[in-house]
Amino acid sequence: MNEHIDQLITLQGIDLEIDQIENEIKAEQNALDARIAALADREALINDLQEQIGINEKERRSLEAEVADKMAYVKDRQSKMMQVQTGREQTALLKEIEEGKKSAKESEEKIVAIMEEVEKLSARVTEEKNLLKGEKELVTEETEKVRSTIETISKAKKEKDALRQQQAQSIKASVLKKYSTLRERRNGLAVVNVLQGVCQGCYMNIPPQRYNQLLKGDQLFDCPTCQRIIYHRPEDNA
């Protein structure tokens, strides 16, 4: 087999191992980031609930002031009942008194509904705060665990990086550049085997003439479909 192919196959094997290590690091970090984002979401929810409580409390105080004003008006109308001279005036005052009491009662009912809602929201806030506290403790533990795991994984990556650098130095610069470009464009897979005339990168047939030349193993060939560097190695030895 062509010397360059052997070197590239070895290099790609190292690169794929490095890719796997990097994916493991990303997976660990992404999982932790998701937990931290969940904390932020819960904190935002607590803030929203507390803001709603504040709005409700403000409305309650406003209604209580209205009730006080309405009841003061009712008392004023009741006092004037002692001063009126005619039945017509009494009827008018009674109507005002009843309307004032009715309006005050409606406001009081709204106040009760708001207080019930505030009670529910406050209970929800307490529940969410307790959950947040527990989750923060877990995230603190998880952060330390992930840091330790990533540190261990990174040590293995450094060893592979050194091996990769050593292997890359043995490859002709133009061939290495082509390999690197293909790696970027072909999802990390630049060098692929051809089995029974089929490229194992794109699974398209290789033209018979090129396949026959490939079997000789003395030249570098590209797949005419995906442009990956191709080689032939029997499946048992692949």
N, C-alpha and C positions, 0 to 999 in steps of 0.2 A: 504494500500500500504506500501511496505517496507520503513522504516524510511530513509535509505540511498538514496533511489530513490527520495523521496521528497526533501531531502537536495541537491542532485545533480541537480534536475530540477531547483530549485531556483537558485543555483550557476550558472548553464549554462545560465539562463535568464539574470543574472547580467553580465556574461562574454560577451554575445552577444551584450548587450547594450554598454559595454566598447569597443568591436570591432567596433561597429558602430561609436562611438565617435572618435576612433583612425582613422577610415577611413575618417571621415569628416575632421580631422586635416590634414591627408595626402593629401586629395583632394585640400584643400585650399593651402597647401604648394606647391604641384605639379603644380597647376595652376600658382602660382606666379613664380616658377622656370622656367616654360615654357616661361613666358613673359620675364624674365631676359635672358634666352637663346636666345630668338628672338632678344633682344637688341645686344647681343654679335655677332649674325649672321649678323645683319645690320652693326655693326661696322667693322666686317671683310670684308663685301662687300665694304664699303667705302674705306677701306685700299687697297683692291684689285684694285678698280677703280683708286685711286690716284697713285698706283704703275704703272698701265698701262699708265696713263697720263705722269708719269715721263719717262717711256720707250719711249713713242711717242715723247716727247719733246727732248730727247737725240738723237733720230733718225732724228728729224727735224733739229737740230743744225748740225748734221753730214752732212746731205744733203745740207744744206745752205753753209757749208764750201766747199763741193764738187762743188756746183754751182759757188761759187766765184773762185775756182781754174780753173774750166772749162772756165769761161768767161775771166779770166786772160790769159789763153792759147789761146783763140780765138783772143784776142786783140794782143797778141804776133805774132800770125800767120798773122793777118791783117797788122801789121807793116812791116813784112818781105815781104809782097806783093810788097812794094815799092822798094825792093832791088833786086828782082829776075830778071834774064836776059832772060830766055826762057819761052815759052808758056807751056812747060812740067812742069816746076817748079811752074808756076802759077796754073796750073790745080791741082797739088798735094796739094798746099797750100789751094786752094778753097775747096778741098775735106775734108781736115783736119778741116777747119773753119766750114763747114756745119755739119760735124760729131760732132764737139765740141758744136755747137749751139743746135743740136738735143739732144745730151746727157744732156745738161744743161736744156733744156725744159722738158725732161722726169723727171729729178730730181725735177724741180719746180712743176710739176704736182703732184708728190708724196708728196711734201711739203704741197701743197694745200689740198690734201686728208687727210694728217695727221692733219692739223690744223682743218679741219672740224670734224674729229674724236675726237680730243681733246675738241672741243667745245661741242660736244654731251656728252662726258664723264664728262666734268665739270658741265654741266647742270644736269646730273644724280647725281653727287656728291652733288650738292646743294640741289636737291630734297630729296636725302636720308638723308642728314644731318638735314633737316627740319623735316622729319618724325622721325628721331632718337630723336631729341629734344622733340617733342611732346610725343613720347612713353616713354621717360625717366621721363617726368613729370607725366604721367599716372602710371608708375611703382612705382614712389615715393609715390603717393597717394594710390596705391593698396597695397604696402608694409605695410603702416600704418594700412590700413583697415584689411589686413590679420592678422597682429600682434594682433590687437584688437579682431578679431573673434576667433583666436586660444586661446587667453588668456581666453575668455569667455567659450569656449568649454572645455579648460583644467580644469577650476574650476569644471565643471560638472563631468569631469572624476575623479577628486580627490575624490569627494563625492562617486562616484561609486566604486572607488578603496577601499575606507574605508569600504563600505558596503560589498564588495567582500571579503576583509580580514576577516571581522567578520563572514561571512557565511562560509568561508573555514575552520575556526577554529573549527567549529562544526562538521566537517566531519572527519571520521576515516582516519588516515594518508595513509594507504595502498590503500583505496578507492580513496582518493584525488589524489594520485600518478597515479593510473590507469586512472582516469578521465583526468588528465593533459596530459598524454601521448597520449590518444585518441584525445584530442583536437588538439594537434600538428599534428597528423597523418591524421585526418579526417576533415580538413578544418574548425576547430572550433566547430564541432558538435560531441559531445561525447555521449550524451544521447538522445535516440529517442523513440518515441511512436511506438507501433505496432497496426495497424488497420486492422481488418479482416484478421489477420494472415500474414500481409505484413509489413516488416520493413520500416519505413518512412525515413531511412537514405540511404539505398541502393536499396529499393523497390524490395527486394527478399523475397520469402515466408519463413516463419519460420516453421521448422518441427512441425507437429501436436502435438507430445508428449511435446516438449518444450513449444509450445504455450499454451497448457493446464496447464502446470506448471506455466507459466508466469501469467496466469489469476488469479491464487491464490494470487499473489502479495506479497508473503512472502520471496522471494529470489531475489538475483541479477542474471540476466542472460545476456549473450552476444549474439549478432546476429552471427550465425555461418558463415555468408558471410563477413560482414564488421567489425565484432568484436566490434561494438559499444555496449554500455550498453543499454539494451532495457527494456521497461516497457509497460504496457497496461493501457490506460485511454480512456474511450469512447470519440468519436470525439467531442461531444457537450461540454465535460469537458476538452478537451485537451488543 
